[in-house]
Amino acid sequence: MRITIIEDDDRVARALMTVLTQSGFDVSRIATAAEAVQAEPADVVLVDLGLPDGDGLDVIRKLRDRPETAVIAVTARSEEHERVRGLRAGADDYIVKPFGVPELLARIDAVLRRTRVARSLSHPDEPLVLGPLRIVLGTREVSVDGVPMALTRKEFELLLLLARRAPNVVSREAILDQVWGAAWEASSRTLDTHIAAVRHKLGPAVPIRTVHGVGYRVQA
């Protein structure tokens, strides 16, 4: 998953890049509005509204031409009318500084879920390869060492999420939020069942490791 940070404050940008990189994202940073509109597409863009060479709201409006990109306004402007302006400009979400890392990651997971269909349509034929594991998004085909695997819809979505974040750990909460859209106890038991099923189908060539008290990760 690719995240672009549009932030002119070096200290803030470095902190965000460290946190997001440790969470398994491919992160890049841009410091100006001029660079932002010319940047390579990303899955999520975090936009500071107080940029030195322009208004972040204008950047958000231009990014709306990319339906596969989720946009989160990141700013110190906490007033209600400012939040309304950001959302009306096209932001998918709005987070006010200072904020905690868990909140930021939860909001990123939420907006990624909303843009999942658009992202899959933007690169339908681009396979995800992780060691012997190969996932073709457009056809939803999965193979291990060239051998096709028959996965259910939820098993496919679960494996895809883990593979995209590999080798980093994906928390149980993030999995439940993105794959099932809930974090209630019944879904938690369902997650355990699906993990066991995917492990059985993939075999030892693509191990799914349990990180106790946190979540799971694919180790290919």
N, C-alpha and C positions, 0 to 999 in steps of 0.2 A: 504494500500500500504506500502510495506516494503522498507526502504532505509538504506543501509549500508554506513557509512562514513569511508574511510580508510585515516586517517590523524594523523600524529605524533605530531602536534602542538596542545597542550591542549586548548589554547585560541581560535584558529580557530575552532577546533572540537566542543567546547561548544557552540560557536555562531551558527554554522550550525545546531546543534542538537536542539537548542532553536527555531530557525526560522522554521525548518521543522516540529517539533512537533506541533507548533502552527498552522501550515498549514494542520494538520490532518494526517500526515504520522507517521508510526511506525518506529522509528529511532534507530539504534544501531551504535556503534563506534568501530573501530579497529585501532590499532596504528602501526602495522608492516606488512610487506609483508608476513611473515611466517604465521601469523594469518589469513590473507586475503584469502589464497587459501584453508583454512580449514573451513571457515565460512559457516553458513547456507545460502542457496540461498536467494536472495533479488530481488525485482522488479527493483530497481535502485541501482547502486553502484557508489559513488563519490570517485575517486581515486586520491590522491595526488601523483605526480610523484617523489617527493623527499623523499622517505621513508628511515628510518635509516638503514635498513637491506637489502635493495635491490632496484632495479629500478621499479618504478610504471608501466613502459611499460611491464615488464615481468608479472606483476599481471594482466594487461589488456589482454595480450595474453592468459593467462590461463582461464580467465573469459569468453573468447569467446566460450568455450565449453558449455556455458549455454545460448541457444538462447532466453530464456524467460527473461533474465536479460539485462537491458540497462546499459551501462557503460559511465560515463562522466568523462573525465580527468579534474581535478581541480588543477591548478598549477600557479606558478609565471613565468613560462617560456613562454614569449610572442613572441619569434622569430618565423618567418614563418616556418622554417625548423623543429622547435620543435613541432609545431601544426601538421605538415605533419606526423612526426614520430608517434605522438599519434594516429592520425586517421588511419594510416596504421597498427598500432599495433592492432587495433580493437575497438578503442573507438567510440561510437556512436556520441559523441559531445565533445567539448573542450572549457573550460571556464577559463579565465585568471584572477588571483587575481590582484588587488581587484575588486570585482564585486558587483552589487546591488542585493538585494533580488528579485525584480520583474524579473530580467533577469534569475536568477537561477531557479525560479519556472517555468518560461516560457520554459526553456530548458528541465526541468524535464517532464513537460506536453508533450512536443514534442517527447521526446524519448519514453515515455510511450505509446504514440499513435502508434509509429512504432513497438513496441513489443507486442501490444495488442493480436494479433492472437496467438503468441507463448505462451504467459502467459495463455490464455484460454485453450490451448491444454495441457499444463503441469499439470493442475489440473481440468480436465473437470468435475469431479463428486463432487467436494467440494462445498457445498452450502454456500451462504452468508446469514446469519440470522441476522436480526435486529428487535428485538421485534416481532410483528406479521408478519413481512415481511420476506419472504423466496425467494431467487433467486438461481436457479440452472444454472450455467454457461454453462455446456455442452449441455443441452437441451433447454436453454433459457426460462425456465419456471419461472413464477412469481406467488406467491400466498400470500394472506393476510388472516391470521387466517384459513389457509387450503383451502380457496376458490381461485381457479385459476383466474388469471387476463389475459385478452387478450391485449397484447401490440404490437404496431408496432415495427419495427426494431429500429428506432430512439428513440422511447419512452423507449425501453428496455435499450439502451445504455446510455441514459440520466439518467434513474433511477439507473442503475448500478454504474455510476460515482458518483452520490450523495450518494448512500449507502456506497460505499467504503470509502468515505471521512467523513462519518457521525461520530460525530455530528458537524463537522467543516463546515464552509461556503466554497462553491466552487464558484469562481468568474464567472461572465458571460463570460469573455474572455476565461477562461480555459475550460468552457463547450463548447463554440463555437469551440475552437481549437481542442478539443479531439473528440467531437461528429460529428461536421460538417466540421472541417478542415479549417475554415475560420472565420473571424470576421467582415464581411461586413454587412451592415444594413439589407439586406433582411434576412440573417441568424438570426439576432437579433430578428426580428419580428417573425420568425419561432420558435425561442426558447420560446418566450412568449406563443405561441399557444400550443407547446408541453408540457410546464409546466402545463398549464390549463388542458390539456387532461389527463396527468398522475395524477394530483390531483383528477380529477373527478373519474377516474377508481379506485384509491386506497382508496378513502374515508377518513373519519376523523381518522381512526386507524393509518394511516401512513402520518402525515401531512408534507407537504413541505413548509417550511417557507421562506418568502422573506426577505432578508436583504437589505434594500433600499440603492442603490448606490454601492452595492458590488455584490451580487449574491443570491444563494439559498443554503438551507441545509435541510436534512431530519431529522426530530425529531420523533423517534418512541417511 
